[in-house]
Amino acid sequence: MVGASVEGSRHRAAGLGCGDAHGWVQAEGWLGLAVADGAGSAQLGARGARLAIQAALGVLEEDLSEPLGNGEGLLQGAMEAARRRLEAEALEHQCPLPEFATTLLLALLTPHGLTTAQIGDGAIVARQEGVWRRLGEAHKGEHANETLFLSTCDSLRHLSLHTEPASGLEALVLLTDGLEPLAFDLGRAQPHPPFFEALYRFIHRDQEPILLQAQLRGELCSQAIEARTDDDKTLLIAVPY
């Protein structure tokens, strides 16, 4: 696994800091991945993103210490735990829940298959037999830059779940919407193969993951990418070894 979250130029100019977050948990036979995008319009969106990831991955780590269960049930439980964590934080600090607004994308890979769950925008993309496919659906609002957040009152009703066999999986990528202008043909919402193939070649360099991670951060902060998108950017990629 290699991942990075970097601040976009728009957030930097406004002094907002990076509102994205990512993480993973791993043990023999399974892998859990998470990416979140805290709303820039929410005062505590960045904290909401971090808390949601911690809660969701914590539940997966606990549940997967037992015999493996239904992937969709596990991810739904992780989403519910993340929502409860935001509610508890809002109650503790006497702050409105929407101030912790964040998206949340989860992926779970086990011997039984690949399962994904998503609330809000961003994307989960898999490479199988050389073909890149988007898994699950992003929730887009009626207006530009509008999406659903985990903190929305009925967010769990709109949870997008997807399950399929993991056979032939060559790579799995999670990213926030700040990278969509580069990663997708926005007219058809389909993955842009040159972007993902370059990423696939990058992670197969004969280097330690810590060096690849530093290089990934540098690339996401590069002028070439910032010229295309001014939003925060998170990219998390996993390949089998």
Secondary structure as UniProt FT lines:
FT   STRAND          2..6
FT   HELIX           9..14
FT   STRAND          20..27
FT   TURN            28..29
FT   STRAND          30..38
FT   TURN            40..41
FT   TURN            43..44
FT   HELIX           45..63
FT   TURN            64..65
FT   HELIX           71..92
FT   TURN            93..94
FT   HELIX           97..100
FT   STRAND          104..110
FT   TURN            111..112
FT   STRAND          113..119
FT   STRAND          123..128
FT   TURN            129..130
FT   STRAND          131..135
FT   TURN            144..145
FT   TURN            150..151
FT   TURN            153..154
FT   HELIX           155..158
FT   STRAND          160..164
FT   TURN            167..168
FT   STRAND          169..175
FT   HELIX           177..179
FT   HELIX           180..183
FT   STRAND          184..185
FT   TURN            186..189
FT   STRAND          190..191
FT   HELIX           193..203
FT   HELIX           209..220
FT   HELIX           223..226
FT   TURN            227..228
FT   STRAND          233..238
//
